C-alpha cells in the first residue's frame, strides 16, 4: 500500500449483497445481527476471486448489538472465514451507521492506508432489549448488597409487582435525549413547518409500497441473497411490503405520535425491521492484484448536523455542499436514494430544497436549489415498504443506488439520509 502525496486515490465499489429485510413481529426474529451479516456475506465473498487474507479491514455499522456479539464487525469477519489477522470493528452513528462504515473504508483507501475493505451494516431490531425499570434496578441492587440473611429477607419483602413492568429499549433508543422527542414527533415538526398534508404523506407511502412491489415482481432487487434459518425456513424477499395498500386503507389509520391531528401514522412511516448489507471497496492496486471488476466509484461524501428536533432535514444539509463542491444541481443527479424514515420527512426535504427562504437562511444559497423529479427519487421504494434496520440502511441505499444506476444505464447518483440526534449523511456515486 502506497499513499499518493499529490492526490487522493480513487475508490471503487466492486460488489455487494444484502439479506431480505424481515419485519419484526413482537419477538426476536430468526437471525441475530451477525447471523444476518454472515448470511449475505458468504455468497458475496465466494464469488470474489481473492482469498480470505486479502482484506485489510472489516467495518460494520450496528446500533443495537446483542450481548453475545458485542463487536459484530469482528465476530462477523471471523465467522465469514476471513483471516484472523484481518481487523474487524463496529461503528455507530444511529441511522447513518451503515453509510459511516462505507465512508470510513472510502477514506482509508483514498488516503492509501488500505486497498480492500469489507464494509456495511447489520441490525436485528427484533432483538432490542427489554430492560428493568429503575425501581426494579434499585431493588436488585439493594438485594445484591444485603450482607446477611435478615437484610436479604427485609429486602425481599420490599418487592412490588410493578418491578416486573419492562422498559422497551427500542422506545428509548428512538427518543432523542436532548429534545425529548421521538423520531416520529420530529417528523410531525417537519410536516408542520413545510405544510405536508396527511394526504400527501399517505400518497407518498402508497407509491413507496407500489414501487417496491413492482421491483419484486420484475426481479430488479438483484442484491438480495436468500437466507435459511436454523430450521430450514427460506427467506428470499422483503416481507414488509403491502402491495394491496390504498389511499382509503391508509386514511383509516390513526396518527401515532400526535393524536388526533398528526400526519404521521404506521402506514406512512418506516418499519421496524432486521437486515444486513455488505459492500466491497477497492483501490486500483487491489483491482489489478485480484482481477476485480468495479461497478462504481465513490466520488465524495459529506456529513452535516442540525438541531435534533428537525433531524429529518439532514439530507438537505449533507447533500447540498456535496453538490456545490462538484458544481452540480439537483437535476444533474440521475437517481436519488433518500432514506424513507417517514413520508413527511422525505417530502419536507423535497419542499425545503424548493423553498427560497430555507435555501438562503439555512443552506447559504442565493436562491432555491430546485426540485427533485419524483421519477428519480427512490425509484424502487424504500424504508416505508421494506423497513429501516438503522445500522444497515445507509449501506443498503448505496448498494441499491449502484445496482439501479446500472440497470437503467445511468451515471450519477446520491445516497442520503437523515440521522437521529440531528445529523445527515450523503454520498456521491458514479458508475464505471
CORKAJO-V899290 format. One record per run of one state. SS is the DSSP state (H for helix, E for strand, L for the rest). FROM is the first residue (numbers start at 1). TO is the last residue. If there is no record, write none. Layout:
ss:SS from:FROM to:TO
ss:SS from:FROM to:TO
This chain:
ss:L from:1 to:10
ss:E from:11 to:18
ss:L from:19 to:21
ss:E from:22 to:23
ss:L from:24 to:32
ss:H from:33 to:46
ss:L from:47 to:56
ss:E from:57 to:61
ss:L from:62 to:66
ss:H from:67 to:69
ss:L from:70 to:71
ss:H from:72 to:79
ss:L from:80 to:86
ss:E from:87 to:91
ss:L from:92 to:93
ss:H from:94 to:110
ss:L from:111 to:115
ss:E from:116 to:124
ss:H from:125 to:127
ss:L from:128 to:129
ss:E from:130 to:131
ss:L from:132 to:133
ss:H from:134 to:145
ss:L from:146 to:148
ss:H from:149 to:156
ss:L from:157 to:160
ss:H from:161 to:164
ss:L from:165 to:166
ss:E from:167 to:168
ss:H from:169 to:173
ss:L from:174 to:174
ss:E from:175 to:175
ss:L from:176 to:181
ss:E from:182 to:182
ss:H from:183 to:193
ss:L from:194 to:197
ss:H from:198 to:217
ss:L from:218 to:223
ss:E from:224 to:224
ss:L from:225 to:226
ss:E from:227 to:228
ss:L from:229 to:233
ss:E from:234 to:235
ss:L from:236 to:246
ss:H from:247 to:251
ss:L from:252 to:265
ss:H from:266 to:268
ss:E from:269 to:269
ss:L from:270 to:272
ss:E from:273 to:282
ss:L from:283 to:283
ss:H from:284 to:290
ss:L from:291 to:295
ss:E from:296 to:305
ss:L from:306 to:307
ss:H from:308 to:325
ss:L from:326 to:329
ss:H from:330 to:332
ss:L from:333 to:334
ss:E from:335 to:338
ss:L from:339 to:341
ss:E from:342 to:342
ss:H from:343 to:353
ss:L from:354 to:355
ss:H from:356 to:361
ss:L from:362 to:373
ss:H from:374 to:376
ss:E from:377 to:377
ss:L from:378 to:382
ss:H from:383 to:386
ss:L from:387 to:392
ss:H from:393 to:407
ss:L from:408 to:411
ss:E from:412 to:419
ss:L from:420 to:422
ss:E from:423 to:431
ss:L from:432 to:432
